[in-house]
Amino acid sequence: MKFLPLSRLDIADHLVTPQEFFDIDGDSPALSLMMDFRQYRPRAISASTPALWAANSMASEQVDCKLVVDRQREFIGLLSQERLSEQSLIAAQTTLGIDRESLTAADLMLPRSSMPALDYGDLMNATVADLVATLREAGEPHCLVRDNAHRQIRGLISVREVSVRLHQQVSLKPKSSVLKILDALG
């Protein structure tokens, strides 16, 4: 065994973030943009968490989404900043007939059954360009990564994070239901 040398930080040393680097491009491995739950503990909240508390927590942590888990810590949905918007809160209050303070993460989450998922094996063989094209076409801001071989939810991909890492906005194709509404209006 050997001891490694220790030192003190210099005033010029600064904390880095992935956004500071330009090391990812269209030819990079798609896995480089996945939050791998084998390496990082998923950001999760309980289904019973008050929605207003969740919104404040996510804003202070500067995260765009959190996984929603039940009492057994099983994944049941995804809560995003978009789903915590003022418009979504009002819609949920009206639909559920409850006051704003009574809304929970479960009331506003995107259910697990509605979330798109990519297979980890497919992602292993894909480039960032392949991933971006897939996300654009799907029109969803978040995508789960499933390891079919082990029956595990292995990770999460956020279009917002992809945009930040690529230093360019990744625009999503509007969902067909939105297009149908727009067509019906005019």
N, C-alpha and C positions, 0 to 999 in steps of 0.2 A: 504494500500500500504506500502511496505517496500523498503528501499534502500539496494542495494547489495554492499558489500565491494569492493573497487577498490584498485589496487596495481600497481606497476611498474614491467616491465619485468626484469628478471635477465639475466645476460650475458650468462648463460648456456641455456636459453630457445631458442629453434630453431623452425623454420617453418617446419611443416611436410607435406608430400605428401602421397597419397594413396599407392605409390610404397614401402614405408617404412614398410608397415604392411603385415603380412602373415595371414590375417583373412578370406581369400576367398579360398575355395577348390572346388573340383568337386561336393560336396554335398550342397554347398551354393545355395541360391535362385538365379536364373538367372537374376532376376531384379536388383541384386546388381551390375551388370556390364553394365547396361543401363544408358546412359545420358538421364535423364528424363527432358523433356522440360517443365514440370510443376514446376520443382525445379530449373532448370538452363536455362538461356536464351541461345537459340541456337547461335552458332558462325556462322554468315552469312555475305555474301558479295553480292553486287549488280551484276547482270549479266553483266553490262557494265564496271565493274572494269577491268583495264588493267591486263592481265595475269602476267606480270612481277612484277607488284606491289603486286598482290595477293601472288605470290611465296615468295617475301621478307617478307610480312606481316606474312604469315604462319610460315616461318622459325624463325622470331624474336619472335613470340608467342609460338613457339614449339608445334604447332598443326598439325595433319596429314591430316585434312580435314576441309572444311567449306561448309555450305549449301549455295546454290546460289538462290537468290530471284529476282523476277522481280520488276517492278516499284510499284506494289501494295503490295509488301512484301510477295508474294505468293511463296512457294517453287517450283523451277523448275529443280533443279539438285544438284549434289554434286561435288565439286572440291577437289581433293586430291593431295598430294605431288607427287604421281606417275603420275598423269595426267599433272603435271607441269614439268615433267622431260625434259631434253634436247631433248631426242628422240621424246617425244610427241609434244614439241614445233616445232621441224623441220617438223614432219609429218603434223601438223596443218597448218603451213606456206605453205607447198607444196600443200596440199589439197585445202585450201582456197585462195591461190594465194595472200597473203598479207604479209607485213613485220612483224617481231617479235613484234615490239612495238605496232602494231595495234591489236594483239590478245587480246581477252577478256576472262573473266571467262566463259561466255556462249559458247565460241568457244571450250573450253577444258573440260567442265564439263561432268560428266556422267548424262544423262537426267533422270529425275525422273521416267519415264516409264521403264527404264532399271534397276532400283534398286530393289533388293529383299527386302521384308518386312515380318516381323513376326507380328502375332497378339498379342497384349498386354495380352489378356486373356490366350493365350497359354503360354506366357512367365511367367505369374504369377504362373503357375503350373509346371514350369520346373526348373531343377537344372543347375548349371554351366556346368556340364558334358554334359547334353542334348544340351545346347547352343553351346558348343565347337564342338560337333559332327556335329551339323547342319551347323555351319559356315564352318567347314572343308569340308563338302560335297558340300556346295554351291560354294565354291571357290571364294567368294567375300570378299574383305577386309572391307566392310562396309555394314551394314544392318539397314534399318529403322524399327521402331516399330510403328505399326498402332493400334489405339484404334478403332476397328470397331463399338463398341456401340455408340461412340460419333463422328465418322467420323473425327478423328484427327490424325495427325502425331505426335505421343506422344514422340518419342525418337529416339536415334541412338546408335548403337553398333559398335565399332571399334575393329577389330581383334588385332590391335596394342595395344590398351588399355587393352584388355582382356589378352594378353600376358604379359604386364607389371604388371597387378594386380595379375596374377597367378604365376609370376616369372618363366615362362617357355614359350618357343616359341610355338605358335600355328601355325602349318603349314597348308596351304590350299591345297586342291586337285586341280591339274591343271584343267583349264576349258577344256571342250571337244573340243572346236575349236582349242586350242593349241595342244591337243593330235592328232587331225586330221592332222594338219600341220606337226607335227613331223613324223607321220605315212607315210604321202605322200612323205616326204623327204628321208625316208630310211628304 
